[in-house]
Amino acid sequence: MTITAGRMGLVWMASMGVVLAVLAGLWVLGERAVSNRLASVQTLVIGTSLVQYGIPDPEGRSLATAFGPAPQLRLAYSAASEEQLFAITAMAARHGVQRLFIEVNPIVSRFAFKAQGCGLAGWIEHHFIAMRRTFRAAVTGQDVMANALARPPEQDRPRVVDEEVLTRLYPLRLTGSCSADRWATLFAAHPDMQVVLIAMPRAPVARDRIGADGMAKFNTAARQFATATGMQLFIVDPEGTWPTDAFIDQGHMSPEGSARFMAGLAAYASKLP
């Protein structure tokens, strides 16, 4: 039996329909998992692996200090994008989270190797990574939130700074936010949610690579974004004085750095209205 071009086209379209349906299903499952996890949260901290090392316990069970009303939750995604942080923030707003801390680093800056990821490109990248994460979780039988809720691995490992990593990461690209207007609109629609941006500290070796001028420009970019969106800003190390012992590499905090970070964040939060 000869397969005509028309039938081949129908088979191709049917195959594409199946693929799209699977992808849509993965997206829905991933979104539902995050949404369900946020349903009862009152204080949320979201960011990259810098936040993971800064707040090792995602649910604050071992914390002696509080950042806001309980229940509290920390979500940390390695190399999180602005689009991803915005999506989680929008979800948190819908669930009525009272206090939200957002790492500003990936919103106003990019590492040297990383594209800006604005517009359609950023949207596609965010959705692709989210679906891939959900697929892997389904295949391995893990909770799709496992990575975001994980404690940092080997936080007591020897302090090592890889020159190749530094060359790949820096100089820092201060590209600014892709979606300042969307952020401003979101928060204007949820005035009861208290939002604070966090400019995370950097190890001396990273500060040296970025340079004093680059660090000043980063802080300025963070302040400008906070002003444009009506958010508050907590710059953890405004003078750039945190020592090498507070880190295990160019940016991830050691246990000593984590304790200092949480104490500083708690002190800042205690002064919020």
C-alpha positions as CSV (number, residue, x, y, z in Angstrom):
1,M,0.0,0.0,0.0
2,T,1.5,3.3,-1.1
3,I,1.5,6.2,1.5
4,T,0.6,9.4,-0.2
5,A,2.0,12.8,0.6
6,G,-1.3,13.8,2.1
7,R,-1.3,10.8,4.5
8,M,2.3,11.5,5.4
9,G,1.3,15.1,6.3
10,L,-1.5,13.8,8.4
11,V,0.8,11.5,10.3
12,W,3.3,14.2,10.8
13,M,0.7,16.6,12.1
14,A,-0.7,13.9,14.4
15,S,2.8,13.2,15.7
16,M,3.4,16.9,16.4
17,G,0.0,17.1,18.1
18,V,1.0,14.3,20.5
19,V,4.4,15.9,21.2
20,L,2.7,19.3,21.9
21,A,0.1,17.6,24.1
22,V,2.9,15.9,26.1
23,L,4.8,19.1,26.5
24,A,1.7,21.0,27.6
25,G,1.0,18.2,30.1
26,L,4.5,18.5,31.5
27,W,4.1,22.2,31.8
28,V,0.8,21.9,33.6
29,L,2.2,19.3,36.0
30,G,5.2,21.5,36.9
31,E,3.1,24.6,37.4
32,R,0.6,22.7,39.6
33,A,3.4,21.3,41.8
34,V,4.8,24.8,42.4
35,S,1.4,26.3,42.9
36,N,0.4,23.6,45.4
37,R,3.6,24.2,47.3
38,L,2.9,27.9,47.6
39,A,-0.7,27.6,48.7
40,S,-0.1,27.9,52.4
41,V,3.2,29.9,52.4
42,Q,3.2,33.4,54.0
43,T,6.9,34.3,53.6
44,L,8.8,33.3,50.4
45,V,12.4,33.7,49.4
46,I,13.3,32.9,45.7
47,G,16.5,33.0,43.7
48,T,19.4,31.1,42.4
49,S,21.9,28.7,44.0
50,L,23.3,31.7,45.9
51,V,20.0,31.8,47.8
52,Q,20.2,28.0,48.3
53,Y,23.6,28.3,50.0
54,G,22.6,31.4,51.9
55,I,19.5,29.7,53.3
56,P,20.3,26.0,53.5
57,D,17.1,24.9,55.1
58,P,14.2,25.5,52.6
59,E,11.5,25.5,55.3
60,G,13.3,27.4,58.1
61,R,12.9,24.6,60.6
62,S,16.5,25.1,61.8
63,L,16.5,28.9,61.8
64,A,16.8,30.8,65.0
65,T,15.6,33.9,63.2
66,A,12.5,34.7,61.1
67,F,12.2,36.7,58.0
68,G,8.5,37.1,58.2
69,P,5.2,35.4,59.1
70,A,5.1,31.6,59.0
71,P,5.0,29.3,57.1
72,Q,8.3,30.3,55.4
73,L,9.8,28.8,52.3
74,R,12.9,29.2,50.2
75,L,13.0,28.2,46.6
76,A,16.3,28.2,44.8
77,Y,16.9,27.3,41.1
78,S,20.4,27.0,39.7
79,A,20.9,29.7,37.1
80,A,17.4,31.0,37.5
81,S,16.3,33.5,34.9
82,E,14.3,36.7,35.3
83,E,11.3,35.0,33.5
84,Q,11.4,32.1,35.9
85,L,11.5,34.4,39.0
86,F,8.7,36.5,37.5
87,A,6.5,33.4,37.0
88,I,7.0,32.2,40.6
89,T,6.4,35.7,41.9
90,A,3.1,35.9,39.9
91,M,2.0,32.6,41.4
92,A,2.9,33.7,44.9
93,A,0.9,36.9,44.4
94,R,-2.2,34.8,43.4
95,H,-1.8,32.7,46.5
96,G,-1.7,35.7,48.8
97,V,1.9,35.4,50.0
98,Q,2.4,38.2,52.5
99,R,6.2,38.8,52.3
100,L,8.4,38.0,49.3
101,F,12.2,38.3,49.0
102,I,13.5,38.1,45.4
103,E,17.2,37.8,44.4
104,V,17.8,40.7,42.1
105,N,21.2,39.4,40.7
106,P,19.7,37.5,37.7
107,I,17.2,40.3,37.0
108,V,19.6,43.1,36.4
109,S,22.8,41.2,35.4
110,R,24.0,38.2,33.5
111,F,27.2,36.3,33.6
112,A,29.6,36.7,30.6
113,F,28.5,33.4,29.0
114,K,24.8,33.9,29.4
115,A,22.6,35.6,26.8
116,Q,20.2,38.3,28.0
117,G,17.2,36.1,27.3
118,C,14.6,38.8,26.8
119,G,11.3,38.6,24.9
120,L,10.3,35.4,23.1
121,A,13.7,33.8,23.5
122,G,13.5,34.1,27.3
123,W,9.9,32.9,27.4
124,I,10.8,29.8,25.3
125,E,13.9,29.1,27.4
126,H,12.0,29.3,30.7
127,H,9.2,27.0,29.5
128,F,11.7,24.5,28.0
129,I,13.7,24.2,31.2
130,A,10.5,23.9,33.3
131,M,9.2,21.1,31.1
132,R,12.6,19.3,31.1
133,R,12.7,19.5,34.9
134,T,9.2,18.0,35.1
135,F,10.1,15.2,32.7
136,R,13.2,14.3,34.6
137,A,11.2,14.2,37.9
138,A,8.6,12.0,36.3
139,V,11.2,9.6,34.9
140,T,13.2,9.4,38.2
141,G,10.1,9.4,40.4
142,Q,11.3,12.5,42.2
143,D,9.2,15.4,43.4
144,V,9.4,18.1,40.7
145,M,10.2,20.6,43.5
146,A,13.1,18.5,44.8
147,N,15.9,20.7,43.4
148,A,14.3,23.9,44.4
149,L,13.9,22.7,47.9
150,A,17.2,20.8,48.2
151,R,19.8,21.7,50.8
152,P,23.2,22.8,49.3
153,P,25.6,19.9,48.7
154,E,29.0,19.8,50.4
155,Q,28.8,23.2,52.0
156,D,31.8,22.3,54.2
157,R,34.0,21.3,51.3
158,P,37.4,23.0,50.9
159,R,37.3,26.5,49.6
160,V,38.3,26.3,45.9
161,V,38.1,29.0,43.2
162,D,38.4,27.6,39.7
163,E,40.1,30.1,37.3
164,E,38.2,28.6,34.3
165,V,34.9,29.2,36.1
166,L,35.9,32.8,36.8
167,T,36.8,33.4,33.2
168,R,33.5,31.9,32.1
169,L,31.4,34.0,34.5
170,Y,33.1,37.4,34.3
171,P,33.1,40.3,33.3
172,L,29.6,40.7,34.5
173,R,27.1,41.9,32.0
174,L,24.8,44.6,33.3
175,T,22.0,44.2,30.9
176,G,19.2,45.4,33.1
177,S,15.7,44.0,33.5
178,C,13.8,42.6,30.5
179,S,10.4,43.2,32.1
180,A,10.4,46.1,34.5
181,D,7.0,47.2,33.3
182,R,5.5,43.7,33.9
183,W,7.0,43.6,37.4
184,A,5.6,47.1,38.2
185,T,2.1,46.1,36.9
186,L,2.1,42.9,38.9
187,F,3.0,44.6,42.2
188,A,0.6,47.4,41.6
189,A,-2.2,44.8,41.3
190,H,-1.1,43.2,44.6
191,P,-0.4,46.1,47.0
192,D,-0.8,44.0,50.1
193,M,2.2,41.8,49.3
194,Q,5.4,43.2,50.7
195,V,8.3,42.7,48.3
196,V,12.0,43.1,49.0
197,L,14.8,42.6,46.4
198,I,18.0,41.1,47.7
199,A,21.4,42.0,46.1
200,M,23.5,39.0,47.1
201,P,27.1,39.3,48.4
202,R,30.1,38.2,46.3
203,A,33.4,36.7,47.3
204,P,36.5,39.0,47.1
205,V,37.8,37.1,44.1
206,A,34.5,37.8,42.2
207,R,34.6,41.4,43.3
208,D,38.1,41.7,42.0
209,R,37.1,40.3,38.6
210,I,34.0,42.6,38.4
211,G,36.0,45.6,39.6
212,A,34.9,48.5,41.8
213,D,33.3,50.3,39.0
214,G,31.4,47.2,37.9
215,M,30.2,46.5,41.5
216,A,29.0,50.1,41.8
217,K,27.2,49.9,38.5
218,F,25.5,46.6,39.7
219,N,24.3,48.3,42.8
220,T,23.0,51.2,40.8
221,A,21.2,48.9,38.4
222,A,19.6,47.1,41.4
223,R,18.5,50.5,42.9
224,Q,17.1,51.7,39.6
225,F,15.1,48.5,39.1
226,A,13.7,48.8,42.7
227,T,12.7,52.3,42.1
228,A,11.1,51.6,38.8
229,T,9.0,48.7,40.2
230,G,8.2,50.2,43.6
231,M,10.1,47.5,45.5
232,Q,12.4,47.8,48.5
233,L,16.1,46.8,48.1
234,F,18.4,45.1,50.6
235,I,22.0,45.2,49.4
236,V,23.6,42.6,51.7
237,D,27.2,43.8,51.3
238,P,27.0,47.4,50.0
239,E,30.7,48.2,50.8
240,G,32.1,45.0,49.5
241,T,33.8,43.9,52.7
242,W,32.7,40.2,53.2
243,P,35.8,38.1,53.6
244,T,36.9,35.0,51.7
245,D,36.0,32.7,54.7
246,A,32.3,33.6,54.1
247,F,32.4,31.7,50.8
248,I,33.4,28.3,49.4
249,D,34.0,29.6,45.9
250,Q,33.4,32.8,43.9
251,G,29.8,33.3,45.2
252,H,28.3,30.4,47.2
253,M,28.3,31.0,50.9
254,S,30.1,28.8,53.5
255,P,28.3,28.0,56.8
256,E,29.8,31.1,58.3
257,G,28.6,33.2,55.4
258,S,25.2,31.6,55.6
259,A,24.8,32.5,59.3
260,R,25.9,36.0,58.6
261,F,23.5,36.4,55.7
262,M,20.5,35.0,57.6
263,A,21.2,37.2,60.6
264,G,21.5,40.3,58.3
265,L,18.3,39.4,56.4
266,A,16.4,38.8,59.7
267,A,17.6,42.2,61.0
268,Y,16.5,43.9,57.8
269,A,13.1,42.2,57.9
270,S,12.6,43.1,61.6
271,K,12.6,46.8,60.5
272,L,10.0,46.4,57.8
273,P,6.6,47.8,58.6
